[in-house]
Amino acid sequence: MNIKHLQLFIHLCDSKSFSKTAAAMHISPSALSRQIQKLEQEAEQQLFLRDNRSVELTLAGKKLLPVAMRILSEWQQYQSQFNTSGNELVGEIRLFCSVTASYSHLPELLSEFRLRHPLIELKVSTGDPAQAIDKVLSDDADIAISALPEQLPSKVSFEPINDIPLSVIAPAGVSSFADTLQSEDPDWSSIPFIVPEAGTARERANTWFKKMKIKPNIYAQVSGHEAIVSMVALGCGVGIAPDVVINNSPVRDKIEKLKLAPIKPFELGVCCLRSQIDNPLIKALWDVAEGKTI
């Protein structure tokens, strides 16, 4: 079996999303689908049940997964035995980031890393950025792209790579509160707000509310910044979200940034456990991040 096919298969088993695996493995979703189809032809079995919303392993897929992981592990061990340079790093790094960061910051970070360390495999998972540091603390990820919180846990090391501004956004079209927003002194208590459920962006939002002396009418507390932008575009309320998410959103033409008092940006960076900073694999990626301002 083709090793690349097995790598894609293993990642897809974990992500259960063609789009997430395609982004993480740097191929198009259509190319990923073709590679999985080739693997299914070789196995003479359907490995996934898939529709527009979900991807699930079949019984044949579940049986293939441990076989694929064993083959990949043995192949990596074989490569390391015949590594001519003698000092190439070989292994796997589990990296966690948001969906937006996976295409706004991760590709540039990894482009140089892959050139320096072609034998290190990266297993990328995506989710709510507010969970990034917890993923590292719970050993669900070796390293994560995260915003720097007000209180960084003592067990965690952080290396900044960029400053991320935040904006207050409103629907660009008709909404039940459009007239209120256009007044010189809006009654903010009558305007629904959509805010991050947790994390550094929520900390920044709370600080901004205090600065503006607003007692917010919270319509929804949302996990994931991308969903905030989508809900604002649908006219559900006024939202607070990072500019990088707003600018990369497919519905960005349906929202507008309000000209209000600025919200303090947050620092985006990579984080890992302090106890792992000397791990050669982690340090390899950390060294690349130290030289980057993305």
C-alpha positions, 0 to 999 in steps of 0.5 A: 500500500502507498504510504501517503495513502495510509497517512491520509487515511489515518488523519481522516480517521481522526478528523472525520472531515475531508476539509480538515484533513485536506488543509492539514495535509496540504492537498485539495479536498478533491485530491484527498477524495481520489487518494482515499478512493484508490486506497479503497480500491486496493483494499477492495472495501468501502472504508468510509461512510460519507455525506455532505455533513459527516464522515464515519468509518465502516467496519472494514475501515476500523479494522484497517486503522491499526494495520495502517498505523503499524505499517506507518510506524514500522516504515518510519523506523525503517527510514531512520535506520538508513538515514544517511545524514545521521542526525535527521529528526524522525517522529510525530508532532501533534499540533492543535489550532483553529480552523482559521489558523490552519490556513492563515498562519500554519502554512507559513510556519510549516513551510520552513519547518518541512524543509528543515525536517522532512522526516517529522510527521505532523498530525494536525487537529483543529477546533475552538481556539479557546481550548488550545492551551487545555489541549496541551495541558491534557496531553491531547496535543504536543504543541498548539497555536493559541492566543496568550491569555491574561494568566498563562499557566506556569506549566506552559511556555509561549512564543509569540508569532503575531498580533491579532486585532479584534473588531466589533461587527454588525450585519451589513443588511437589514436587521431588527437593530439596524436603526438603533446602531445608526443613532448617535447614542445607541441603546446598547442594552437593546442590541443582541451581542454574540460573543466568544464562549471562553478564551482570550477573545472573551477576556478582551470582549469583557474588558471592552464592555467595561470600557464602553460602560455597556451591560451587554444583552448576550444573545449567544456565547459561541464556541469558535470564532468562525461561527460568530461571524456567520451568526452576525451575517445572518442578522442574529446580533452584533459580534466581537471576533478576531480580524483574521477570522473576519477577513478570511470568512466566506460571509465577510461581504455580509458584515461590516466593522463598526467604528467604535473604541478599539479592542486590545489586540491579543498575541498569537503564538505557539505553546507547549509544556515547559517540560517538553521544550527540550524534546528534540521534535518540539524544539525543532518546531519551536526554533522555527517559530522563534524566527517567525513574525507571521 
